[in-house]
């Protein structure tokens, strides 16, 4: 029986690295937005936990759709 998993040396890092950088940048954007502005439904610390721990980018998308205060100025 063969092992179908990839080892660390077989991972195509040139393809994976840009995606990881985009995910980290998206989470950073969401955290900065949470800190600077008012949020809805949950306290700020809870939204930061959601953005960081829920499967990236799903946590950030949930925050942007549900938690972001829509009545704020830019």
C-alpha positions as CSV (number, residue, x, y, z in Angstrom):
1,X,0.0,0.0,0.0
2,X,1.5,3.3,-1.0
3,X,1.4,6.5,1.0
4,X,-0.5,9.2,-1.0
5,X,0.6,12.1,1.3
6,X,3.2,14.6,0.4
7,X,6.4,15.0,2.4
8,X,7.8,18.4,3.1
9,X,10.3,18.1,0.3
10,X,7.6,17.3,-2.2
11,X,5.4,20.3,-1.5
12,X,5.5,22.9,-4.4
13,X,6.5,25.8,-2.1
14,X,6.7,28.2,-5.1
15,X,3.0,27.7,-5.6
16,X,1.9,27.5,-2.0
17,X,3.8,30.6,-0.7
18,X,1.8,33.3,-2.5
19,X,-1.4,31.8,-1.3
20,X,-0.2,31.7,2.3
21,X,1.0,35.3,2.0
22,X,-2.5,36.4,0.7
23,X,-4.2,34.5,3.5
24,X,-2.0,36.2,6.1
25,X,-2.5,39.6,4.6
26,X,-6.3,39.1,4.5
27,X,-6.3,38.1,8.2
28,X,-4.1,41.1,9.1
29,X,-6.5,43.4,7.2
30,X,-9.5,42.0,9.1
31,X,-7.8,42.4,12.5
32,X,-6.7,46.0,11.7
33,X,-10.3,46.8,10.6
34,X,-11.7,45.3,13.8
35,X,-9.4,47.3,16.0
36,X,-10.0,50.6,14.2
37,X,-13.8,50.4,13.8
38,X,-17.0,49.4,15.6
39,X,-18.3,45.9,15.1
40,X,-21.7,44.2,15.5
41,X,-23.0,41.2,17.4
42,X,-19.7,40.1,19.1
43,X,-17.0,41.9,21.1
44,X,-13.9,42.9,19.2
45,X,-11.8,40.2,20.8
46,X,-14.2,37.5,19.7
47,X,-14.2,38.7,16.1
48,X,-10.4,38.6,16.2
49,X,-10.5,35.0,17.4
50,X,-13.0,34.2,14.7
51,X,-10.8,35.7,12.0
52,X,-7.7,34.0,13.2
53,X,-8.9,30.6,14.2
54,X,-11.8,29.8,11.9
55,X,-10.6,28.3,8.6
56,X,-8.9,31.0,6.7
57,X,-10.4,32.9,4.8
58,X,-13.8,31.9,6.0
59,X,-13.5,33.7,9.4
60,X,-12.6,36.9,7.7
61,X,-15.4,36.6,5.2
62,X,-17.9,36.0,8.0
63,X,-16.6,39.1,9.8
64,X,-16.8,41.3,6.7
65,X,-20.4,40.2,5.9
66,X,-21.9,39.9,9.4
67,X,-19.7,41.7,11.9
68,X,-18.6,44.8,10.2
69,X,-20.6,47.9,11.2
70,X,-22.2,49.0,7.9
71,X,-23.1,52.5,9.2
72,X,-19.6,53.7,9.6
73,X,-17.6,56.3,7.7
74,X,-14.7,55.2,5.6
